[in-house]
Amino acid sequence: FNSEVNEKKCNSAINSDISLPYEWNNIGVFSEKLIIDLENNGYTPGIVREWGVPESQIRQRLIIENARQKGK
């Protein structure tokens, strides 16, 4: 039973990594929550790539871009 549980945990960890869209991973975005937020706000990997910032700064850029959109 324990080996079965461990196998399921391993498989779910592997599957969660695989389920992230390849395009996002290709530009260095790995946070599933960040990807969801970006997509929900209409951003694509191509748009985010143009920002030219690392993943650690993308959340901040998303906040700034959304504020600009609301100000228009």
Residue, then its C-alpha position, 0 to 999 in steps of 0.5 A: f500500500n505504501s509503495e502505491v501511495n508513493e507512486k501516486k505522489c510521484n506521478s502527480a508531481i510529474n504530471s503537474d510539471i507536464s501540465l504547464p504549457y510548454e510555451w510558458n516554460n520556454i520563456g522561463v515562467f514556471s509558476e502555475k498560478l502566475i500562468i493562470d493569472l496572465e492568461n486570465n488577463g489576456y497575456t500570451p507567452g509572446i506578449v510576456r516575452e516582449w517584456g524582457v523581464p525574469e519570472s520574479q518581475i513578471r507578477q509586478r509587471l502584470i500589476i502595472e499593466n492591469a493598472r494602466q488598462k484600468g486608467k484608460 
